Amino acid sequence: MKSIDTQNLDKLYYSIGEVSEMFDVSRSLLRYWENEFSFLTPRKNRKGDRLFTKENIQQIQIIHNLVKVRGFTLEGAKQELKKEKSNLTDQLNLAERMKDIYSR
């Protein structure tokens, strides 16, 4: 898998062609993932060309890792993302409670 260091991306927007090259996937696969994963929402210009931000590229990197590297199905990847989101939410709630306790 190509590791993309999103911290070193220097442009505000990347074309679908640039992103497809980064991950060595087809443009149609990126469009398909956009339809399947509601959180993946690149901007579009007046012509309808997709413009991907660093955040979009990070999202694609997560999807790519789950589907192409770890072998999840799309449904499995969606479930894993929901589980991870739930874990992150639980961790944030715990951190808030701990902060409340220590601030007393």
RODO-2510 file (C-alpha; in nm, 4 decimals, decimal comma):
residues 104
     n   res          X          Y          Z
     1     m     0,0000     0,0000     0,0000
     2     k     0,1198     0,3470    -0,0745
     3     s     0,1416     0,5476     0,2437
     4     i     0,0145     0,9006     0,1916
     5     d     0,1523     1,1602     0,4320
     6     t    -0,1370     1,4044     0,4362
     7     q     0,0669     1,6489     0,6446
     8     n     0,2953     1,7066     0,3457
     9     l     0,0220     1,7729     0,0921
    10     d     0,0775     2,1280    -0,0230
    11     k    -0,2281     2,2070    -0,2341
    12     l    -0,5774     2,2980    -0,1156
    13     y    -0,7485     2,0750    -0,3717
    14     y    -0,6538     1,7683    -0,5696
    15     s    -0,8235     1,6374    -0,8831
    16     i    -0,9746     1,2909    -0,8996
    17     g    -0,6883     1,1918    -1,1305
    18     e    -0,4263     1,2971    -0,8765
    19     v    -0,6045     1,1127    -0,5959
    20     s    -0,6502     0,7990    -0,8047
    21     e    -0,2740     0,7983    -0,8720
    22     m    -0,1956     0,8464    -0,5018
    23     f    -0,3830     0,5289    -0,4137
    24     d    -0,3331     0,3408    -0,7405
    25     v    -0,7082     0,2957    -0,7872
    26     s    -0,9393     0,3910    -1,0706
    27     r    -1,1336     0,7131    -1,0834
    28     s    -1,4555     0,5144    -1,1049
    29     l    -1,3697     0,3384    -0,7775
    30     l    -1,3281     0,6754    -0,6048
    31     r    -1,6659     0,7861    -0,7398
    32     y    -1,8177     0,4578    -0,6213
    33     w    -1,6712     0,5030    -0,2713
    34     e    -1,8142     0,8548    -0,2683
    35     n    -2,1609     0,7058    -0,3240
    36     e    -2,1119     0,4322    -0,0644
    37     f    -1,9581     0,6372     0,2178
    38     s    -2,1749     0,9378     0,2997
    39     f    -1,8964     1,1196     0,4866
    40     l    -1,6794     1,1313     0,1735
    41     t    -1,7960     1,4523     0,0060
    42     p    -1,5417     1,6203    -0,2186
    43     r    -1,6299     1,9626    -0,3494
    44     k    -1,7321     2,0036    -0,7087
    45     n    -1,6625     2,2974    -0,9352
    46     r    -1,9133     2,4428    -1,1800
    47     k    -1,8258     2,1793    -1,4373
    48     g    -1,8863     1,9036    -1,1819
    49     d    -1,5204     1,8094    -1,1441
    50     r    -1,4418     1,6692    -0,8011
    51     l    -1,1970     1,8631    -0,5856
    52     f    -1,0508     1,6612    -0,2983
    53     t    -0,9189     1,8254     0,0189
    54     k    -0,6600     1,6865     0,2608
    55     e    -0,9484     1,5723     0,4803
    56     n    -1,1049     1,3859     0,1863
    57     i    -0,7703     1,2213     0,1154
    58     q    -0,7453     1,1108     0,4801
    59     q    -1,0951     0,9629     0,4511
    60     i    -0,9978     0,7788     0,1328
    61     q    -0,6856     0,6516     0,3040
    62     i    -0,9008     0,4976     0,5787
    63     i    -1,1406     0,3408     0,3269
    64     h    -0,8507     0,2160     0,1148
    65     n    -0,6843     0,0578     0,4182
    66     l    -1,0029    -0,1185     0,5254
    67     v    -1,1092    -0,2401     0,1816
    68     k    -0,7910    -0,2901    -0,0194
    69     v    -0,5346    -0,3696     0,2506
    70     r    -0,7320    -0,5392     0,5278
    71     g    -0,9817    -0,7040     0,2928
    72     f    -1,3091    -0,5759     0,4370
    73     t    -1,6214    -0,5777     0,2234
    74     l    -1,7863    -0,2383     0,1832
    75     e    -2,0495    -0,3329     0,4411
    76     g    -1,7784    -0,4627     0,6734
    77     a    -1,5830    -0,1388     0,6300
    78     k    -1,8950     0,0646     0,7119
    79     q    -1,9518    -0,1406     1,0269
    80     e    -1,5876    -0,1026     1,1292
    81     l    -1,6091     0,2749     1,0808
    82     k    -1,9271     0,2888     1,2922
    83     k    -1,7572     0,0834     1,5626
    84     e    -1,4506     0,3069     1,5561
    85     k    -1,6669     0,6198     1,5695
    86     s    -1,8474     0,4731     1,8680
    87     n    -1,5138     0,3972     2,0366
    88     l    -1,3912     0,7503     1,9706
    89     t    -1,7132     0,8946     2,1107
    90     d    -1,6766     0,6806     2,4230
    91     q    -1,3157     0,7939     2,4636
    92     l    -1,4133     1,1607     2,4281
    93     n    -1,6910     1,1204     2,6854
    94     l    -1,4494     0,9514     2,9256
    95     a    -1,1938     1,2289     2,8770
    96     e    -1,4604     1,4922     2,9483
    97     r    -1,5672     1,3136     3,2661
    98     m    -1,2077     1,2830     3,3813
    99     k    -1,1491     1,6516     3,3143
   100     d    -1,4571     1,7339     3,5245
   101     i    -1,3322     1,5178     3,8103
   102     y    -0,9819     1,6665     3,8080
   103     s    -1,1089     2,0246     3,7848
   104     r    -1,2970     1,9940     4,1139
***
